[in-house]
Amino acid sequence: MTYCLLLLSVVAVTAAVPVPRLLTRAKWPEREPVVALWVWQCLVATVLLCCLTALALGAAAVFGTVRAQLFAPAPPAVTAAYDLSHASPWTTVLTVLLAGGAAWTTAMLARELVEA
């Protein structure tokens, strides 16, 4: 489980930090602004989906009530395949970091909406 969370976090950070920097330095977005906008939106979607998936799986591993709600419609074999019965300390740390990031992002979005 910890490896899955680390992999999702690495993909999110990679899509959030170096790829946009490369995109801003590239020459082709000036020639193809529609494609550049699509690439940018796909990067944002990738980061959000990775973070939300990692947060959901981490919370399911750490908290039994979240696991029960998240995997309620799933057959028991699916829950057994994810092996969410025990969480390592790293899983807890990653889940808390992701939850803090989600709270910060929500607060900043709310601030922007209030200012608008």
MOJO-V859855 format. One record per residue. RES is the residue in three letters. D_LAST is the distance of its C-alpha to the last C-alpha in Angstrom with 1 decimal. Layout:
RES_D_LAST, RES_D_LAST
//
This chain:
MET_40.3, THR_39.3, TYR_40.0, CYS_37.8, LEU_34.9, LEU_35.7, LEU_35.9, LEU_32.5, SER_31.0, VAL_32.8, VAL_31.6, ALA_27.9, VAL_28.2, THR_30.2, ALA_27.7, ALA_24.8, VAL_26.5, PRO_29.4, VAL_28.7, PRO_25.3, ARG_27.2, LEU_30.0, LEU_27.7, THR_26.2, ARG_29.8, ALA_31.3, LYS_32.2, TRP_32.1, PRO_28.3, GLU_28.7, ARG_31.4, GLU_29.8, PRO_26.0, VAL_25.9, VAL_28.0, ALA_26.0, LEU_22.8, TRP_24.9, VAL_26.2, TRP_22.8, GLN_21.6, CYS_25.0, LEU_24.7, VAL_21.4, ALA_23.1, THR_26.2, VAL_24.5, LEU_22.7, LEU_26.0, CYS_28.2, CYS_26.2, LEU_25.9, THR_29.6, ALA_30.7, LEU_28.9, ALA_30.5, LEU_33.9, GLY_33.8, ALA_32.8, ALA_35.6, ALA_38.0, VAL_37.2, PHE_36.7, GLY_39.3, THR_37.2, VAL_34.5, ARG_37.3, ALA_38.8, GLN_35.7, LEU_34.7, PHE_38.2, ALA_39.4, PRO_40.0, ALA_41.5, PRO_45.3, PRO_46.7, ALA_47.7, VAL_44.1, THR_43.3, ALA_46.5, ALA_45.6, TYR_42.4, ASP_44.6, LEU_41.9, SER_44.6, HIS_44.2, ALA_41.5, SER_42.2, PRO_40.6, TRP_38.7, THR_37.2, THR_36.0, VAL_34.6, LEU_32.7, THR_31.3, VAL_30.1, LEU_28.5, LEU_26.8, ALA_25.6, GLY_24.2, GLY_22.4, ALA_21.0, ALA_19.9, TRP_18.3, THR_16.5, THR_15.3, ALA_14.2, MET_12.3, LEU_10.5, ALA_9.8, ARG_8.6, GLU_6.1, LEU_5.1, VAL_5.4, GLU_3.8, ALA_0.0
//
